[in-house]
Amino acid sequence: MKLILTRAVDNLGQPGDVVEVKSGYGRNYLLPQGLAIAWTKGGAAQVDRIKRARQVRKIHDLEHAHEVKQQLEGLSVHISARAGDNGQLFGRVTAKDLAKAIKAAGGPNLDWHAIDIAEPIKHVGDHEVAVPLHDSLTASVSVSVAAE
């Protein structure tokens, strides 16, 4: 069975890859989970869109990583979340939330999968988050979480 991946799948591929899998695996797991779509001739256009979106978020080389690091470290990122009276959040701040907040603050469009939140952000206040940009380069982003 030939499929187009819409999300990254371990040991199979990245979004936009055309893969050949056994029909049971594709029909019973990949398609229902929304991890892939059936391959068609018109699917080539969708593959191109997925790959272009991934290319925009990708860090190309070490020089590009240094540019992104300067942009990130100069940002002040603010996130509003629901919290109780004691400052405890209802839930937590996720990597997806952080990527959206960085983009909203005027920062680069980052792939949320690349953001590494070592300890879950579950309290109101200021936090430091590491964003690995390249093999040897990590940016530190200051995040201010406020109660809604």
C-alpha positions in Angstrom: 0.0 0.0 0.0 1.4 3.4 -1.0 0.8 6.3 1.4 1.9 9.9 2.0 2.9 10.6 5.5 1.3 13.7 7.1 3.2 13.5 10.4 6.6 12.0 11.4 6.4 8.2 12.1 9.2 6.5 14.0 11.2 4.1 11.7 9.1 5.1 8.7 9.6 8.7 7.6 8.9 12.4 7.9 5.9 14.4 6.7 5.6 14.5 2.9 7.5 11.2 2.4 5.8 8.6 0.1 6.1 5.2 1.7 5.2 1.6 0.8 3.7 -0.3 3.8 1.8 -3.5 4.3 -1.9 -2.9 3.7 -3.0 -3.9 7.3 -0.6 -1.4 8.9 -1.7 1.4 6.6 -5.4 0.7 6.8 -5.6 -0.1 10.5 -3.1 2.3 12.0 -1.7 5.0 9.8 -4.9 6.1 8.1 -7.2 6.1 11.1 -4.7 7.9 13.3 -4.3 10.7 10.7 -0.6 9.9 10.2 -0.9 9.3 6.5 -3.2 9.8 3.5 -3.7 7.5 0.5 -1.3 8.1 -2.3 -2.9 9.4 -5.5 -1.6 11.2 -8.6 -3.1 14.5 -7.2 -1.3 13.8 -3.9 1.9 15.0 -5.4 0.8 18.6 -5.0 0.0 17.9 -1.3 3.4 16.3 -0.8 5.0 19.5 -2.2 3.0 21.7 0.2 4.0 19.6 3.2 7.7 19.6 2.2 7.6 23.4 1.6 6.1 24.0 5.0 8.7 21.8 6.6 11.5 23.6 4.7 10.4 27.0 6.0 10.8 25.8 9.7 14.1 23.9 9.1 17.4 25.3 10.3 19.6 25.1 7.2 23.2 25.4 8.6 25.2 26.6 11.6 25.2 30.2 10.3 21.4 30.2 10.0 21.2 28.6 13.5 23.3 31.5 14.9 20.8 34.0 13.3 17.9 32.2 14.8 19.6 32.1 18.2 20.0 35.9 18.2 16.4 36.4 17.3 15.2 34.0 20.1 17.4 35.4 22.8 16.2 38.9 22.1 12.6 38.0 22.5 10.3 38.5 25.4 7.8 35.7 25.1 4.5 35.9 27.1 2.0 33.1 27.5 -1.4 33.4 29.2 -2.8 30.3 30.7 -5.6 29.4 33.1 -4.3 29.1 36.7 -5.7 28.6 40.2 -5.3 31.0 43.1 -1.9 29.5 44.1 -0.3 30.0 40.7 -0.7 26.4 39.6 -1.7 26.0 36.0 -4.7 23.9 34.9 -2.6 21.7 32.7 0.8 22.9 31.4 2.5 24.9 28.8 3.4 22.6 25.9 6.0 22.9 23.1 3.2 23.8 20.7 2.0 26.7 22.9 5.6 27.9 23.1 6.1 27.8 19.3 2.9 29.8 18.8 4.0 32.3 21.4 7.4 32.7 19.9 5.9 33.3 16.5 3.4 35.8 18.0 6.2 37.7 19.7 7.8 38.3 16.3 10.3 35.4 16.4 11.0 32.8 13.8 8.6 30.1 12.8 10.0 27.0 14.7 9.0 23.4 14.4 7.4 22.7 17.8 9.0 19.2 17.8 12.4 20.8 18.1 11.6 22.6 21.3 12.8 20.8 24.4 11.0 21.6 27.6 13.1 19.7 30.2 10.7 20.3 33.1 7.0 20.8 32.4 5.9 24.4 32.9 3.1 24.1 35.5 3.4 27.3 37.4 2.9 31.0 36.7 6.2 32.9 36.5 9.4 33.2 34.5 10.9 30.1 33.0 14.0 29.3 30.8 13.5 26.9 27.9 16.2 25.3 25.8 15.7 25.2 22.0 18.2 23.0 20.2 18.9 24.7 16.9 21.9 22.7 15.6 24.0 19.8 16.8 26.3 22.1 18.7 24.0 25.1 19.3 21.2 25.7 21.7 19.2 28.9 22.3 17.8 29.8 25.7 14.3 31.4 25.6 12.9 33.4 28.5 9.2 32.7 28.9 6.8 34.6 31.1 3.7 32.7 32.1 0.8 34.7 33.4 -2.6 33.7 34.7 -5.6 34.6 32.5 
